[in-house]
Amino acid sequence: NEYRKAMGALAAPNLAMFAMIGSPTAYQSLRYGLASCLKDNGYFTFDSSSAYNDLPWFDEYNANLGIATSPASTAAWQKGVYRRDFQNGIALVNPKGNGAQTVTLETSYKRINGTQAPSVNSGQTVTTLTLQDRDGIILLSLTPAKVPKAPTSVILTP
């Protein structure tokens, strides 16, 4: 609700940033913050100090979701879990106080293949998954969207 209020109060072009501070190994916190940010069109950063002078890198940053194909999520999708669809995958977030929830996907998606949280980012294909309370996840489509290449030259004729 606070995110929605903040986005609504911004003047065009509606730029907002999520800034989190925490341990570089707080992977669940990172996923929760990033997936929450992806519910709308904010920008996200995670630092390990309030000086904002470091930027730990996370497996999730390597995921190419592409552009959003659904509007900002304003209501839960399933069992209190929020979802937003993108060209190449989805972002799910289970809000604080919702308890662990198991959701069923309409098709198979692939977990990120990462090294930092291998129990979550295992590269496995899933059709159901359990999200802990105050957690999020990015899942990738098995068949990413095909985006046409830009032309290398354009010839205009009268």
N, C-alpha and C positions, 0 to 999 in steps of 0.2 A: 504493500500500500504506500509506503514512504517513497519507494522508487517511482511509482506511478504519479504521486503528487509532485515529486521533484521534476520529472519529465514534463508534466503538464504546466509547470510554472516557468519553464524556460522559453526564452524568445528564440525564434528561428536563428540558427539551424538546429536548435535543441541538442546541444552537446553536453553530455554529462559523463563523469568519470567515477568508477568504483576504485577506491584505493584501499587496499588491505595491508596490514602489517602483521607479520607472523614468522614463525620458523620456516626456513626453506624446506623442511621435511614435513610440514603440516599439509599433506596432500589432500586430505578430506576438506579442510578449510579452503584451500585453493579451489578445489572442484566446486564447492558450494558457492563461493563468491563469483567465480567465472560463469557457472551455469545460471546463477541469478542475474548477472549482468546481461547474459545473452537472451533473457526473457524480453528485453527491449533493445534499444539501439545505443546503449552506453558504451564507454570505453573502460578497459580494465587494466589495473596494474597491481602487482603484489610485491612488496618490499619486505626485507627482514629488519629494517630499522626505520624509525620515524624521520630520519634524515632524507629518506627517499633517494639515496645515492647508490643503491644497488638494485639489480633486477635479476633475481634468481630465475632460471629457465626451467619450465615444466613441460612434461610430455604433451600436455594438452595444447600448448602453444604451437606445436607442429601439426595439429589437425587442421586441414583445409576444409572448413565447412561451406565455404562459398557464401553467397548472399542469402538472406532470409527469404523463404518462400511462403511463410505464414506471418500474419501480423503479430505484434507484440502480444504476449500471452497475459491475459487479464483474469483468467479463471483456470482452475485446476483442470487437467486433462483426464486424469484417472487416479482414483484413490487419494486425492489431495496433492498429487504430483503434477507439476507444471511441465509443459513441453513447448518447444518451438522448433519448427522444421526449417531446414536450410537445404541448399542445392545438393550438398554432399553428405548430409547426415542430420542428426537431431541433438538437441540439448535438453536434458531432463534435470529438474531440481525438486528435491523433497524438502519442504520448508521445516524450520524449527518447530517442534511440538507435534509433528504429524506421525511420529513413530516410524519404525522400519516398514516399508511398503514394497510389495512385489507387484510389478506391473507386467502386462502382456502387450507385446508389440504386434502390429498388424503384419509385419514382415520381418525377415532377419536383418539384423544390423551387426556391425563388427565393432568390438571394443578397440580402442587405440592400442597399438602395439608399442608399449613403452617399457622403461626400465625402472622408473622411480617407485611405482606402486603396482608391482606385477600381479597382485591378486585382483586389481581393478582393471588395469591397462594391460590385459593379457593377450590381446589380439584375437580372442575367441569370438565366434559368431554366436549371437544370442537372439532369442525370441521372447524370453522372459528374463527379468532381472530384479534383484532386490536392492533398493536404495535405503541406506540407513537414514535416520533422522538427521536433518541438517547436512545433506550431502547432495551432490550433483554428479552428472556424468555427460560426456560427449560420446556419441556413438556415430559411426561412419556408415554410409550406405555401401552396400556390396557392389552397386553399379553407380558410380558417381555420375553426375550430370555432364553431358558433353557440351562444352562451351566452344562455339566456333572461333577459330583464330581470326584476328583482325587482318584486314587486307594489307598486303605489303606495299601496294601502290593503288592510287585512285586516278582514273583518267576521266575528265569531264569533257563532254562533247556538246557543242551548241545545238 
